[in-house]
Amino acid sequence: MLRSIIIEDEHNARETLRILLERYCDNVDIVDEAFDVKSGLESIRKHQPDLVFLDIEMPDGNGFDLLRELSEFTFDIIFTTAYSEFAVQAFKHNAIDYLLKPIVHEELIRAVDKAEVGRNMKDLSQKFSQLLTYVNNGAESKRIALGNKGKYLLVHTSEIVLAKSERSTTVFYLESGKQIITSKSLKDYQDALSESGFFRAHRQYIVNIKHIHSFDKADENTIVMTNDMEIPVSSRKREKLMEMIYHI
């Protein structure tokens, strides 16, 4: 029996996965559920699971942030994610199992059975260390396609200062001063950008951590970017953002 934890920020997604596991995977015992990086780490340290179902994008960071906080891996992980080309390539490159949302029960059964027969502590630590190396290196050189009405520009994520949601579009502000307006919503870019050092500081903004110029400790609800734009920080995101800034 695999003692398992579900770490997923969306309630409906957690419930759906739990129901699928209870219905199709009788070799899984769900010992706890968590909704973000912080609660996920607490749950892992408390319950010492055999298997973790880990979402990529969460309110206070992403699944890779959680991995970076762990000194060793005594459990296997099955990532659950909406499509993100960079994340999927990282998983394939390092033989990490993942499930694309919406989760299909046949794929879930396959992934769980694979985790049950393939557990090896030495291999787990090695493959997740390799995954983080791949992610860290890939984040610096990754390019993203930005465009509107069929015309696209390939932009290095390091050139992006921030992205702003404006009605049904997203405006990207580049370090050159150029602005690119796309026809997709900010949410459509969130997974890909979070893997490249970006943070959703506010419902309307995703910022590049490395392009934060300053912040006032007396007013931690606002940060100033390298292009002099002042960006609001929602109160529930403030603590995590300040922690990320201190660790740049």
Order of alpha helices (4+ residues) and beta strands (2+ residues): beta-alpha-beta-alpha-beta-beta-beta-alpha-beta-alpha-beta-alpha-alpha-beta-beta-beta-beta-beta-alpha-beta-beta-beta-beta-beta-alpha
